[in-house]
Amino acid sequence: MNTWQSLPRPGRKIALHATTSLEPAAVLALIKRATGAVKGGGASLLTSGVQNLGAETHVEHEEPAGLRLSITSGKRLLELCTFSAAVRVEDGRTLLRVGGLETYKTSQPRLFYAIPTGPKSIAGFNPYKRFLEHVAADLRANDSAATISVGAPS
């Protein structure tokens, strides 16, 4: 069964938080470059069992203080999840937050047409996590003094 989720789930809370000396425009440019670098998913796409190898991250909307992003199936046929990136300057440092899923598609395997109890999987979650890791690595490469954390808030 596939459903759009808007309720709190553990995956929704996973985000990247960073503090860097890079300018906000440079940080957003780094995130935009990362959208072209992370492809493929490895998670089952819908109920077909077909692997989501064509998942891609796209910039849907751009503002001076942030980006709205989405992860879609190959050729943008299906939007798997959406999230945002926001930057702001505080005390001379750039603060960055990427993620916290805003919308996402879930699936749950069926057994003889019945839905067994157990967790649902988020279709675009693997590429989402790889995207956050890629952004973290790029930030470290561009600012070795940056403080970066990827995970759920405590």
C-alpha positions in Angstrom: 0.0 0.0 0.0 1.3 3.4 -0.9 0.3 6.6 0.9 1.4 10.2 1.2 2.5 10.9 4.7 2.4 14.2 6.6 2.5 12.8 10.1 5.7 12.8 12.3 7.9 9.7 11.7 11.5 9.1 12.6 12.7 9.6 9.0 11.1 13.1 8.8 13.4 14.3 11.6 16.7 13.4 10.0 18.4 16.5 8.8 21.8 18.1 8.3 22.7 21.0 10.6 25.9 23.0 10.0 27.8 26.1 11.0 30.4 27.3 8.4 32.4 30.4 7.5 31.3 30.1 3.9 28.9 32.8 2.5 25.2 31.8 2.3 25.3 32.0 -1.5 28.3 29.7 -1.7 26.6 27.2 0.6 23.4 27.2 -1.5 25.6 26.8 -4.7 27.3 23.8 -3.0 23.8 22.2 -2.3 22.7 22.9 -5.9 25.9 21.1 -7.2 25.1 18.1 -4.9 21.7 17.7 -6.6 23.4 16.5 -9.8 25.8 14.2 -8.0 23.5 11.9 -6.0 21.5 9.5 -8.2 19.9 6.1 -7.7 18.0 4.8 -4.7 18.1 1.1 -4.3 14.7 1.1 -2.5 11.7 -0.6 -4.0 9.6 1.8 -6.1 5.9 1.5 -5.3 4.6 -2.0 -5.3 6.3 -3.2 -8.5 9.4 -4.4 -6.8 11.4 -2.5 -9.4 14.5 -1.0 -7.9 14.5 2.8 -7.9 17.9 3.2 -9.7 16.9 6.5 -11.4 16.1 8.6 -8.3 17.4 12.1 -8.7 17.4 15.2 -6.5 16.1 18.4 -8.0 15.8 22.1 -7.0 12.2 23.0 -7.2 12.3 26.6 -6.0 15.2 28.9 -5.1 15.3 31.9 -2.8 18.2 34.0 -1.4 17.8 32.2 2.0 17.0 28.7 0.8 16.0 26.0 -1.6 13.0 23.7 -1.9 14.2 20.3 -3.1 12.6 17.0 -4.2 13.7 13.5 -4.9 11.9 12.0 -7.9 11.9 8.7 -9.7 13.7 8.5 -13.0 12.5 11.0 -15.6 10.6 12.8 -12.8 7.5 10.5 -13.2 6.9 10.3 -9.5 7.9 12.6 -6.6 9.2 10.4 -3.8 9.9 13.1 -1.1 10.4 16.8 -0.6 12.6 18.8 1.8 14.2 22.2 2.1 17.5 23.8 2.7 17.7 27.1 4.7 20.7 29.4 5.4 21.0 32.4 7.7 23.8 34.4 9.1 24.3 34.7 12.8 27.3 36.2 14.6 29.3 36.2 11.4 28.8 32.5 10.7 26.4 30.8 8.2 24.0 28.4 9.8 22.6 25.7 7.5 19.7 23.3 7.8 19.0 20.8 5.1 16.2 18.4 5.4 13.6 17.1 7.6 11.3 15.4 5.1 8.2 17.5 4.4 6.3 15.0 2.2 7.2 11.5 1.3 5.8 8.3 -0.3 5.7 5.1 1.8 5.2 1.5 0.9 4.5 -1.6 2.8 4.8 -5.2 1.5 1.7 -7.3 1.3 1.3 -10.9 2.1 -1.6 -12.7 0.4 -3.3 -9.3 -0.2 -3.1 -8.5 3.6 -0.9 -5.8 5.0 1.2 -7.3 7.8 2.1 -5.3 10.8 5.5 -3.7 10.6 7.2 -0.6 9.5 6.6 1.1 6.2 9.5 2.2 4.1 10.0 5.6 2.6 10.6 5.3 -1.1 13.2 8.1 -1.4 14.9 7.7 1.9 18.2 6.1 0.8 19.0 8.8 -1.8 17.9 11.4 0.8 20.5 10.1 3.3 23.2 9.9 0.6 22.4 13.5 -0.4 22.8 14.7 3.2 26.1 12.8 3.4 27.3 14.3 0.1 26.5 17.8 1.3 28.3 17.2 4.6 31.4 15.9 2.7 31.4 18.9 0.4 31.1 21.3 3.3 34.0 19.7 5.0 36.1 19.9 1.8 35.3 23.6 1.5 35.5 24.6 5.2 37.5 22.2 7.4 36.4 24.2 10.5 32.7 23.7 9.8 30.7 21.9 12.4 28.3 19.5 10.8 25.8 17.0 12.2 23.5 14.7 10.3 20.8 12.9 12.3 17.6 13.4 14.3 17.6 16.2 16.8 18.0 15.1 20.4 
